Amino acid sequence: MSQLNEMELQNIRHIAGNHKTIAAKLTDYANQCQDTQIKQMFQQAAQSAQQGVQKLGGFL
């Protein structure tokens, strides 16, 4: 893969930070849910967002 310039690195850090925030919020929502199906939906979405953080971290 070609080298990333500084602007691209900043954008990746920004997007990874957003994914991290989303994962934290979705986990919090899941912890507040009483309905098991909705809770599972939030947990799966949080896991997906966390995987996005990890994938983006691979570019840094």
Sine and cosine of phi, psi and omega as CSV:
sin_phi,cos_phi,sin_psi,cos_psi,sin_omega,cos_omega
0.00,0.00,0.61,-0.79,0.01,-1.00
-0.94,0.33,0.34,-0.94,-0.01,-1.00
-0.95,0.31,0.56,-0.83,0.02,-1.00
-1.00,-0.02,0.60,-0.80,0.07,-1.00
-0.99,0.12,0.10,-1.00,-0.09,-1.00
-0.88,0.47,-0.63,0.77,0.00,-1.00
-0.90,0.43,-0.67,0.74,0.02,-1.00
-0.91,0.42,-0.64,0.77,0.05,-1.00
-0.89,0.45,-0.67,0.74,0.03,-1.00
-0.89,0.45,-0.65,0.76,0.02,-1.00
-0.90,0.43,-0.66,0.75,0.03,-1.00
-0.90,0.44,-0.68,0.73,0.05,-1.00
-0.87,0.49,-0.66,0.75,0.00,-1.00
-0.90,0.44,-0.73,0.68,0.00,-1.00
-0.91,0.42,-0.66,0.75,0.03,-1.00
-0.89,0.46,-0.65,0.76,0.05,-1.00
-0.89,0.46,-0.65,0.76,0.05,-1.00
-0.89,0.45,-0.68,0.73,0.03,-1.00
-0.88,0.47,-0.63,0.77,0.01,-1.00
-0.90,0.44,-0.67,0.74,0.04,-1.00
-0.90,0.45,-0.70,0.71,0.02,-1.00
-0.88,0.48,-0.70,0.72,0.02,-1.00
-0.86,0.50,-0.67,0.74,0.00,-1.00
-0.91,0.42,-0.68,0.73,0.00,-1.00
-0.91,0.41,-0.69,0.73,0.00,-1.00
-0.90,0.43,-0.61,0.79,0.06,-1.00
-0.90,0.44,-0.66,0.75,0.03,-1.00
-0.90,0.44,-0.69,0.73,0.04,-1.00
-0.87,0.48,-0.68,0.73,0.00,-1.00
-0.88,0.48,-0.65,0.76,-0.02,-1.00
-0.92,0.39,-0.37,0.93,0.00,-1.00
-1.00,-0.04,-0.19,0.98,-0.08,-1.00
-0.97,0.24,0.59,-0.80,0.12,-0.99
-0.99,-0.15,-0.57,0.82,-0.01,-1.00
-0.96,0.27,0.83,-0.55,-0.10,-1.00
-0.92,0.39,-0.56,0.83,0.00,-1.00
-0.93,0.37,-0.69,0.73,0.02,-1.00
-0.93,0.37,-0.64,0.76,0.05,-1.00
-0.85,0.53,-0.72,0.70,0.01,-1.00
-0.90,0.44,-0.64,0.77,0.03,-1.00
-0.87,0.50,-0.73,0.68,0.03,-1.00
-0.89,0.45,-0.65,0.76,0.00,-1.00
-0.90,0.44,-0.66,0.75,0.01,-1.00
-0.92,0.40,-0.65,0.76,0.03,-1.00
-0.91,0.41,-0.63,0.78,0.04,-1.00
-0.91,0.42,-0.65,0.76,0.02,-1.00
-0.90,0.43,-0.65,0.76,0.03,-1.00
-0.90,0.44,-0.67,0.74,0.03,-1.00
-0.90,0.43,-0.64,0.77,0.02,-1.00
-0.91,0.41,-0.61,0.79,0.07,-1.00
-0.90,0.43,-0.59,0.81,0.07,-1.00
-0.88,0.47,-0.65,0.76,0.04,-1.00
-0.87,0.49,-0.70,0.71,-0.02,-1.00
-0.91,0.42,-0.66,0.75,0.02,-1.00
-0.91,0.42,-0.69,0.73,0.02,-1.00
-0.91,0.42,-0.57,0.82,0.05,-1.00
-0.88,0.48,-0.44,0.90,0.03,-1.00
-0.92,0.39,-0.33,0.94,0.03,-1.00
-1.00,0.06,-0.22,0.97,-0.09,-1.00
-1.00,0.01,0.00,0.00,0.00,0.00
